[in-house]
Amino acid sequence: MSAARGHRPLAGTLSAWGSDTLEATDFICDPDGPGWRLDRARFDDDLREAARAAGAVAHVARLRAIERCDHGWRVTADDGAVLRAADLVDATGRAAAVVRRLGGSRLRSADPISVFGIGRGEGAPHLARTLVESRQQGWWYAAKLPSGGVLASFQVAADEARPLLRSLHAWREALAATIHVRAALSGVTFSDPPRATEAGSARSSRICGEGWIACGDAALAFDPISGQGLFSALHGGLLAARTLLEDRDRRPERMRAYVERHAAIHDAYRRRCRLVYASERRWPEAPFWAGLAGRAA
């Protein structure tokens, strides 16, 4: 990782969770070194370039159809191109486009929707860290983006998300009801309507089969409170590649191991996620927190 590529080292986190007091986590104490705030567009471009350098050929188009053929798969794109492959890898994120085409489904929890805005301005100096703050409706995080601007994201239940999306004023009011996020963003202007993205836990009913495999969010997607999204995507991609490429004669065995590994990751993740949410006890009757407690029980 390099700051020369537009990425920025991250000193740690500041969080007000379970109380209104900010607590700091310093990555200087982490044996793995600092975290990084990525310029995602540049990072994704670098990954594509690395794939091309390794011999991959890129064809950017939407998926129209998938069919089995004599030697694997025939994939038809919406631009009319027909591509053939011995194996398919579903790396389409939460959309899980290949999984769905092959008869799989998505198993979702009713966990948060992220309602977020990108503002302009510097914000407080401690936005050099990721700032997290829980409130009665849900929880916020805020951070400076390497590509410019400041991100503020509010994780709420689906019913709470709808009015926030209908009105920039409502979203600003929710922001004004925070303590630390509001102070950190005092010099930041949000002019565009907020947007939303799925932020709850999700997994595919099937993550591999004869001649295909799903990885990253297409296999297993995490709540952002875990901070594991990008790590999981990269780790899952490596596991999928090894499963497909190492010793084809042992592929069924390796597929079973791949499924078992993801089941173990999912179980560990859900236990830790429940512990984190259970540590916020100030609003046990609020719909967001009561819903999480009910699912944990």
C-alpha positions in Angstrom: 0.0 0.0 0.0 1.3 3.4 -0.8 0.3 7.0 -0.2 1.8 7.8 -3.6 -1.2 6.0 -5.1 -3.6 8.3 -3.3 -4.2 6.1 -0.3 -3.8 7.5 3.2 -2.6 5.8 6.4 -5.3 5.6 9.1 -4.2 6.4 12.7 -7.1 4.6 14.3 -10.7 5.0 15.3 -12.7 7.2 17.6 -15.9 5.7 18.9 -18.8 6.7 21.2 -20.5 3.3 21.7 -22.3 2.4 24.9 -21.8 5.9 26.1 -21.3 9.5 24.9 -17.6 9.4 25.7 -15.2 9.1 22.8 -12.7 6.2 23.1 -9.6 6.0 20.9 -8.1 2.9 19.2 -4.5 3.6 18.0 -3.2 1.5 15.2 0.4 2.4 16.3 -0.2 -0.4 18.9 -1.2 -2.8 16.2 1.5 -5.3 15.2 0.2 -5.2 11.6 0.8 -1.5 11.4 -1.7 1.3 10.5 -4.9 0.9 8.6 -5.4 2.5 5.2 -8.2 4.6 3.8 -8.3 3.6 0.2 -9.0 5.6 -2.9 -11.3 2.8 -4.1 -11.5 3.8 -7.7 -7.7 3.8 -8.0 -7.4 0.6 -5.9 -9.9 -1.2 -8.2 -8.1 0.2 -11.3 -4.8 -1.2 -9.9 -6.4 -4.6 -9.3 -7.7 -4.7 -12.9 -4.2 -3.7 -14.2 -2.6 -6.4 -12.2 -5.0 -9.0 -13.6 -4.2 -7.8 -17.1 -0.5 -8.0 -16.4 -1.1 -11.6 -15.3 -2.8 -12.5 -18.6 -6.4 -11.7 -18.0 -8.5 -10.1 -20.8 -11.1 -7.6 -19.7 -14.5 -7.3 -21.3 -16.8 -4.9 -19.5 -20.5 -5.5 -20.0 -23.7 -6.6 -18.2 -24.6 -10.3 -18.0 -27.4 -11.4 -20.2 -27.3 -15.2 -20.0 -25.3 -18.2 -18.8 -25.4 -21.6 -20.4 -23.5 -24.8 -20.0 -21.7 -26.1 -23.0 -19.5 -29.0 -23.9 -16.3 -27.6 -22.3 -17.7 -25.4 -19.6 -19.7 -22.3 -20.0 -21.0 -19.9 -22.6 -21.7 -16.4 -21.3 -23.7 -13.9 -23.3 -23.2 -10.2 -22.5 -25.7 -7.4 -23.2 -23.5 -6.0 -25.9 -23.9 -9.3 -27.9 -20.4 -10.7 -27.1 -20.3 -14.4 -26.4 -17.5 -15.5 -24.0 -16.5 -19.1 -23.2 -14.9 -20.4 -20.0 -14.0 -23.6 -18.3 -15.0 -22.2 -14.9 -17.1 -19.3 -13.7 -16.3 -17.1 -10.7 -19.1 -14.9 -9.2 -17.4 -11.8 -8.0 -20.4 -9.5 -8.5 -20.7 -8.4 -4.9 -24.0 -8.4 -3.1 -25.8 -8.7 -6.4 -24.6 -12.4 -6.7 -25.6 -12.3 -10.3 -24.1 -15.7 -11.2 -25.4 -17.4 -8.1 -28.9 -16.2 -8.9 -28.7 -17.3 -12.6 -27.7 -20.8 -11.4 -30.7 -21.2 -9.1 -29.2 -19.9 -5.8 -30.8 -17.3 -3.6 -29.7 -14.6 -1.1 -30.2 -15.2 2.6 -30.4 -11.7 4.2 -30.8 -10.6 7.8 -32.9 -7.5 8.5 -29.8 -5.6 9.6 -29.0 -2.0 8.7 -29.5 0.1 5.6 -26.7 2.7 5.2 -28.1 6.1 4.3 -25.1 8.2 3.4 -24.0 11.5 2.0 -20.7 12.9 0.7 -20.0 16.5 1.7 -17.4 19.1 0.9 -15.2 20.8 3.5 -12.3 19.8 5.8 -14.2 18.9 9.0 -12.5 18.5 12.3 -8.9 17.3 12.5 -9.9 14.0 14.2 -11.5 12.9 11.0 -8.0 11.6 10.2 -9.5 8.7 12.1 -12.7 6.8 11.5 -15.4 8.3 13.7 -18.2 6.0 15.0 -21.2 7.2 17.1 -24.3 5.2 18.2 -27.6 7.0 18.6 -31.1 5.9 19.4 -32.1 5.4 15.7 -28.9 3.5 14.7 -25.2 4.4 14.4 -23.1 6.8 12.3 -19.6 6.7 10.9 -17.7 9.6 9.3 -14.4 9.8 7.5 -12.4 11.9 5.1 -12.1 10.3 1.7 -8.7 10.2 -0.1 -10.4 11.2 -3.3 -11.8 14.4 -1.7 -14.9 15.1 0.4 -16.2 13.7 3.6 -18.4 10.6 4.0 -21.1 10.5 6.7 -23.2 7.3 6.9 -26.1 6.5 9.1 -26.9 2.8 9.7 -30.6 2.4 10.4 -33.5 0.0 10.1 -35.3 -0.1 6.7 -38.4 1.7 8.0 -36.2 4.5 9.4 -34.3 4.8 6.2 -37.3 5.7 4.0 -38.0 9.2 5.5 -34.3 10.0 5.5 -34.1 9.2 1.8 -37.1 11.3 1.0 -35.7 14.5 2.5 -32.2 15.9 2.8 -33.6 18.0 5.6 -34.6 14.9 7.6 -31.1 13.4 7.1 -29.5 16.7 8.2 -31.8 16.7 11.3 -30.6 13.2 12.2 -27.0 14.4 11.8 -27.7 17.4 14.0 -28.9 15.0 16.7 -25.5 13.5 17.0 -22.8 14.8 19.3 -19.3 14.0 17.9 -20.2 13.5 14.3 -22.0 16.8 14.2 -19.0 18.5 15.8 -16.6 16.9 13.4 -18.7 17.9 10.3 -19.3 21.5 11.4 -17.4 22.8 8.4 -18.8 20.3 5.9 -21.6 21.1 3.5 -24.0 18.4 2.3 -25.9 19.6 -0.8 -26.9 16.4 -2.6 -29.7 14.1 -1.5 -28.5 11.1 0.6 -28.2 7.7 -1.0 -28.7 4.2 0.4 -27.1 0.9 0.2 -27.7 -2.5 1.8 -25.5 -2.9 4.8 -26.8 -6.0 6.6 -25.4 -9.5 6.7 -26.1 -11.6 3.6 -24.9 -14.8 2.2 -25.7 -17.0 -0.8 -27.6 -20.3 -0.4 -25.0 -21.9 -2.6 -21.4 -20.7 -3.0 -20.0 -23.2 -5.4 -21.0 -26.1 -7.8 -19.7 -28.0 -10.8 -17.5 -25.5 -12.7 -18.4 -22.4 -10.7 -17.6 -20.6 -7.4 -18.7 -17.4 -5.7 -16.4 -15.2 -3.6 -16.3 -12.0 -1.7 -19.7 -10.4 -1.0 -21.3 -12.7 -3.6 -20.6 -15.5 -1.1 -20.8 -13.8 2.2 -21.3 -10.1 3.0 -20.7 -8.4 6.4 -22.3 -5.6 8.4 -20.0 -2.6 8.2 -19.6 -2.6 12.0 -17.2 -5.5 11.4 -14.8 -3.5 9.3 -14.1 -6.7 7.3 -15.6 -6.0 3.9 -12.5 -5.4 1.8 -10.4 -8.0 3.7 -13.1 -10.6 3.2 -13.3 -9.8 -0.6 -9.6 -10.2 -1.1 -9.3 -13.3 1.2 -12.3 -14.9 -0.5 -10.8 -14.3 -3.9 -7.6 -16.0 -3.0 -9.5 -19.0 -1.5 -11.7 -19.3 -4.6 -8.6 -19.2 -7.0 -6.8 -21.9 -5.0 -10.0 -24.0 -5.0 -10.3 -23.8 -8.8 -6.6 -24.0 -9.7 -4.9 -26.4 -7.3 -5.1 -30.1 -8.2 -8.2 -30.4 -10.4 -8.6 -34.1 -9.5 -9.2 -33.0 -5.9 -11.7 -30.3 -6.7 -14.8 -31.9 -5.1 -12.9 -32.2 -1.9 -11.6 -28.6 -2.1 -15.1 -27.4 -2.9 -16.4 -29.0 0.3 -13.5 -27.4 2.3 -14.4 -24.0 0.7 -18.0 -24.3 1.9 -17.0 -25.4 5.4 -14.5 -22.6 5.6 -17.2 -20.0 4.8 -19.6 -21.6 7.2 -16.9 -21.2 10.0 -16.2 -17.6 9.0 -20.0 -16.8 9.0 -20.5 -18.4 12.5 -17.5 -16.5 14.0 -18.6 -13.2 12.4 -22.2 -13.5 13.7 -21.0 -14.2 17.2 -18.7 -11.2 17.2 -21.3 -9.0 15.6 -23.9 -9.9 18.2 -21.4 -9.1 21.0 -20.6 -5.6 19.5 -24.3 -4.7 19.1 -25.2 -6.1 22.5 -22.6 -3.8 24.1 -24.8 -0.8 23.3 -27.5 -1.0 26.1 -28.8 2.6 26.3 -31.9 2.2 24.1 -33.2 -1.4 24.5 -36.8 -0.4 23.4 -35.7 1.6 20.3 -36.7 -0.3 17.2 -33.2 -0.5 15.7 -31.5 -1.9 18.9 -34.5 -4.0 20.0 -34.6 -5.7 16.6 -30.9 -6.5 16.8 -31.3 -7.9 20.3 -34.3 -10.0 19.2 -32.4 -11.6 16.3 -29.4 -12.3 18.6 -31.7 -14.1 21.1 
